[in-house]
Amino acid sequence: MKLPHVHPLKTIAQLINCHYVGPDDFPVEGFNEIHVVRPGDIVFVDHPKYYDKA
């Protein structure tokens, strides 16, 4: 899913109350499943068999 605006990964981590280590301005353009992820996306997995690929 493409987001309407690019968001820094740090901001997304803060929204979901996660600890984030990395550049403050790492850009995220969208998110997707492992099978359809594209450059600029963050990926989510819902089955243990995909954890290593993520």
C-alpha positions, 0 to 999 in steps of 0.5 A: 500500500502506497502512503499518500506522503513519505514518512520517516521510519522514526515517526512510524516507530513512535506511533506504534511505541517501538524503539527505533535505531537508525537515521532519523530521516529514513524514508518510508513510501508504503508498506506491503506483504513480503510477496509484493514489497517494493523499494521504499516499502516496509514489509510485514509478515504474518507467518513464521515461514517468511520471517527469514525473508523479511 
